[in-house]
Amino acid sequence: MAGEQSSTSDLLERTKFFRDHVVTVLNLATGSLVLSVTFLHDKADHLRSAWLLRRSWWLLFLAILFGVAYNYVLNIYLRHKGTRYGFLLEALSLCFHVTFVVAMCYLFRFGLWNM
């Protein structure tokens, strides 16, 4: 009985940690998208390499979708007490983090070109 409560407690702690991490990265992705739109509004008359900005927007949008999907599947994973959907969570996490990091690289390169 005590071992079952301990494993449930561990699962809840891990789930809370992953959820908080994903929410933080989602906030960063959303903020980056909004900030870049504001930057575009201020500097729209003389932009170089605008394709970098467009590509980063698409990747940020995908990262946000992957993050929302990850949170949804994480809730289902918790409901099944960690017995199912582990592989799907890993795949969504990989896609979420890769799209976010690549989007930040494109956004950084765009910012360097337009300083």
Backbone bond lengths (Angstrom), bond angles and torsions (degrees), N, CA, C in turn:
res aa  C-N    CA-C-N  psi(-1)  N-CA   C-N-CA  omega(-1)  CA-C   N-CA-C  phi
1 M - - - 1.443 - - 1.529 110.34 -
2 A 1.330 116.93 -44.54 1.465 120.34 -179.47 1.520 111.03 -67.45
3 G 1.351 116.88 -35.83 1.465 120.36 178.34 1.518 111.70 -65.81
4 E 1.329 116.73 -36.20 1.469 120.91 179.09 1.528 110.38 -68.03
5 Q 1.332 116.98 -40.76 1.462 120.05 177.97 1.523 110.84 -66.43
6 S 1.334 116.06 -36.95 1.467 120.49 178.76 1.521 111.05 -65.61
7 S 1.338 117.26 -43.09 1.465 119.49 179.97 1.524 110.87 -68.42
8 T 1.332 117.77 -36.13 1.462 120.97 176.39 1.524 110.31 -66.30
9 S 1.311 116.14 -40.61 1.464 120.68 178.02 1.527 111.04 -64.69
10 D 1.341 116.97 -41.95 1.464 120.88 177.33 1.524 111.26 -62.74
11 L 1.341 115.99 -42.03 1.463 120.43 178.86 1.524 110.91 -62.47
12 L 1.330 116.76 -41.90 1.462 120.51 178.99 1.529 111.43 -65.03
13 E 1.329 116.48 -40.81 1.466 120.35 179.04 1.530 111.32 -64.95
14 R 1.334 116.26 -45.26 1.472 119.52 178.75 1.519 110.98 -63.32
15 T 1.328 116.39 -42.40 1.465 120.41 -179.95 1.520 110.42 -63.64
16 K 1.310 117.78 -42.19 1.463 121.22 178.25 1.524 110.71 -62.51
17 F 1.325 116.81 -42.84 1.467 120.81 178.39 1.526 110.96 -60.90
18 F 1.341 117.67 -48.36 1.462 120.92 -178.99 1.526 111.16 -64.75
19 R 1.330 116.35 -39.89 1.467 119.60 179.77 1.530 110.42 -64.06
20 D 1.330 117.01 -43.79 1.467 120.18 178.74 1.525 111.32 -63.26
21 H 1.326 116.90 -40.65 1.462 120.74 178.43 1.530 111.09 -62.65
22 V 1.323 116.54 -46.39 1.468 120.37 -178.61 1.518 110.41 -65.42
23 V 1.324 118.16 -39.39 1.471 121.03 178.22 1.530 110.06 -63.11
24 T 1.327 117.07 -39.34 1.465 120.35 178.32 1.531 111.14 -63.37
25 V 1.322 116.76 -46.52 1.473 119.85 179.95 1.531 110.07 -67.72
26 L 1.329 117.58 -36.39 1.471 120.11 175.67 1.524 111.08 -61.58
27 N 1.316 117.10 -41.55 1.471 120.18 177.08 1.524 110.94 -63.43
28 L 1.320 116.90 -40.41 1.472 119.89 177.01 1.524 111.43 -63.79
29 A 1.329 117.24 -42.50 1.465 120.85 179.84 1.523 111.26 -64.62
30 T 1.321 116.39 -44.60 1.461 120.30 179.81 1.528 110.78 -65.94
31 G 1.322 116.63 -42.78 1.464 120.30 178.18 1.518 112.11 -63.61
32 S 1.324 116.99 -39.30 1.466 120.61 178.31 1.512 110.87 -64.20
33 L 1.319 116.45 -40.14 1.463 120.69 178.68 1.529 110.44 -63.54
34 V 1.313 116.90 -46.73 1.467 121.19 -179.44 1.527 110.76 -66.23
35 L 1.319 116.73 -43.44 1.463 120.44 -179.64 1.526 111.90 -63.51
36 S 1.322 116.99 -39.10 1.462 119.20 179.76 1.526 111.44 -69.88
37 V 1.315 117.89 -33.17 1.467 120.52 175.56 1.523 109.76 -65.95
38 T 1.327 117.01 -40.27 1.461 121.16 177.01 1.526 110.78 -63.63
39 F 1.325 116.54 -42.58 1.460 121.50 177.17 1.529 110.39 -60.80
40 L 1.316 116.75 -42.95 1.459 121.10 179.55 1.525 110.39 -62.63
41 H 1.313 116.62 -39.06 1.466 120.50 -179.78 1.528 110.71 -63.54
42 D 1.347 116.76 -37.73 1.461 120.51 -178.55 1.518 113.25 -78.09
43 K 1.321 118.61 -29.57 1.463 122.52 -173.07 1.528 113.31 -117.80
44 A 1.298 118.23 22.78 1.465 121.94 -170.91 1.523 113.90 -63.07
45 D 1.312 118.95 -23.00 1.461 119.85 -173.51 1.531 113.48 -78.48
46 H 1.308 120.13 -22.39 1.471 120.36 -178.50 1.526 111.67 -142.49
47 L 1.323 115.75 72.02 1.463 121.10 178.74 1.525 110.67 -101.16
48 R 1.317 115.37 140.90 1.460 120.64 172.86 1.521 108.02 -114.22
49 S 1.300 115.87 146.57 1.469 122.82 178.90 1.522 112.04 54.66
50 A 1.317 116.10 50.86 1.465 120.65 -179.66 1.532 111.70 -65.05
51 W 1.329 117.28 -20.19 1.467 120.04 178.63 1.535 110.73 -62.88
52 L 1.329 117.07 -30.24 1.467 120.27 177.18 1.525 110.44 -63.99
53 L 1.324 115.71 -40.97 1.461 120.30 179.57 1.521 110.84 -67.08
54 R 1.335 116.67 -44.19 1.469 119.21 179.40 1.525 111.21 -62.20
55 R 1.322 116.28 -42.21 1.463 119.88 179.77 1.534 110.30 -64.94
56 S 1.320 117.22 -40.07 1.468 118.98 178.77 1.526 110.76 -65.90
57 W 1.328 117.18 -36.48 1.469 119.30 177.14 1.517 111.30 -61.87
58 W 1.330 117.82 -46.33 1.462 120.92 179.11 1.520 110.52 -60.79
59 L 1.325 116.63 -42.91 1.463 119.46 -179.51 1.532 111.84 -69.11
60 L 1.329 118.09 -37.27 1.459 120.39 175.98 1.527 110.98 -64.80
61 F 1.319 115.67 -40.19 1.463 119.95 177.26 1.533 110.25 -62.40
62 L 1.336 116.69 -44.19 1.465 119.90 176.75 1.527 111.58 -63.31
63 A 1.336 116.89 -40.37 1.466 120.27 178.59 1.525 110.65 -61.19
64 I 1.320 116.71 -40.53 1.471 120.26 178.38 1.524 109.95 -63.87
65 L 1.332 117.38 -43.34 1.465 119.91 178.15 1.524 111.60 -63.52
66 F 1.344 117.09 -43.58 1.463 120.02 177.88 1.533 110.90 -62.90
67 G 1.325 117.60 -38.12 1.459 120.85 179.03 1.518 112.72 -65.81
68 V 1.322 116.40 -41.07 1.465 120.33 177.43 1.526 110.00 -66.22
69 A 1.335 116.43 -42.12 1.463 120.36 178.07 1.528 110.48 -63.25
70 Y 1.333 117.06 -39.72 1.464 120.89 178.50 1.523 110.84 -61.46
71 N 1.324 117.30 -45.69 1.471 120.26 178.43 1.522 111.90 -61.42
72 Y 1.325 116.25 -38.98 1.466 120.58 178.77 1.527 111.00 -63.93
73 V 1.337 116.21 -48.81 1.465 120.24 -179.50 1.530 110.24 -67.21
74 L 1.326 117.84 -33.00 1.457 120.81 177.52 1.530 111.15 -62.88
75 N 1.314 117.09 -37.74 1.465 120.36 175.92 1.527 111.15 -64.40
76 I 1.319 116.76 -41.67 1.470 120.61 177.73 1.527 110.10 -66.17
77 Y 1.327 116.39 -40.55 1.468 122.31 178.29 1.529 110.27 -59.12
78 L 1.311 116.48 -42.23 1.460 121.13 179.05 1.530 110.85 -67.35
79 R 1.322 116.32 -38.94 1.462 120.31 179.00 1.530 111.52 -63.18
80 H 1.343 116.25 -32.97 1.470 120.87 177.95 1.525 111.75 -89.49
81 K 1.317 116.82 11.98 1.473 124.00 177.49 1.523 112.97 57.35
82 G 1.318 116.79 36.21 1.461 121.38 173.89 1.507 114.98 74.99
83 T 1.320 118.16 17.25 1.461 119.75 -177.77 1.523 113.01 -95.72
84 R 1.302 118.32 -17.38 1.470 121.36 -177.48 1.525 109.70 -135.11
85 Y 1.315 115.83 163.18 1.468 125.21 173.33 1.530 114.40 71.82
86 G 1.314 118.34 14.23 1.456 120.76 178.56 1.520 112.56 -63.31
87 F 1.338 116.65 -43.51 1.460 120.16 -179.53 1.527 111.03 -65.45
88 L 1.323 116.70 -40.61 1.469 120.37 178.52 1.526 110.78 -62.66
89 L 1.319 116.87 -39.42 1.470 120.05 177.15 1.525 111.28 -63.16
90 E 1.330 116.55 -41.96 1.463 119.84 178.55 1.522 111.44 -63.60
91 A 1.329 117.05 -42.33 1.466 121.08 -179.95 1.532 110.67 -65.53
92 L 1.327 116.85 -44.39 1.468 120.28 178.79 1.523 111.04 -64.69
93 S 1.320 116.78 -39.29 1.460 120.42 178.54 1.522 111.11 -63.01
94 L 1.319 116.55 -44.02 1.466 120.62 178.34 1.527 110.84 -61.13
95 C 1.327 117.13 -48.51 1.474 120.99 179.47 1.523 110.97 -61.94
96 F 1.315 116.25 -42.64 1.462 122.28 -179.30 1.526 110.68 -60.11
97 H 1.322 116.94 -50.77 1.455 120.44 -176.23 1.528 112.61 -71.52
98 V 1.316 117.41 -39.02 1.474 119.90 179.49 1.518 110.67 -65.23
99 T 1.339 117.91 -46.19 1.464 119.16 -179.78 1.525 111.20 -63.64
100 F 1.332 117.22 -37.18 1.462 119.58 178.93 1.527 111.28 -65.86
101 V 1.327 117.76 -46.83 1.468 121.14 -178.05 1.528 110.82 -65.37
102 V 1.316 117.54 -42.56 1.470 120.09 179.49 1.529 110.21 -66.14
103 A 1.329 117.28 -39.73 1.471 120.34 177.24 1.520 110.70 -61.03
104 M 1.333 116.99 -41.45 1.466 120.15 178.05 1.530 111.47 -64.32
105 C 1.322 116.84 -36.48 1.469 120.06 176.99 1.528 110.94 -63.28
106 Y 1.338 116.57 -45.67 1.462 119.79 177.84 1.526 111.22 -63.42
107 L 1.316 116.54 -41.28 1.460 120.27 -179.72 1.530 110.81 -66.02
108 F 1.315 116.71 -39.23 1.460 121.08 177.19 1.530 110.99 -64.20
109 R 1.329 116.62 -44.63 1.471 119.89 178.21 1.528 110.91 -62.82
110 F 1.331 116.97 -40.83 1.459 120.09 176.84 1.525 110.98 -61.19
111 G 1.333 115.80 -43.57 1.474 119.66 178.79 1.514 112.20 -62.25
112 L 1.324 117.76 -39.56 1.474 121.15 178.56 1.527 111.44 -65.20
113 W 1.322 116.17 -39.27 1.476 119.65 -179.62 1.531 112.04 -68.73
114 N 1.321 117.09 -24.73 1.468 120.03 -173.17 1.517 113.31 -113.80
115 M 1.305 117.91 26.18 1.472 120.75 176.73 1.511 110.45 -77.15
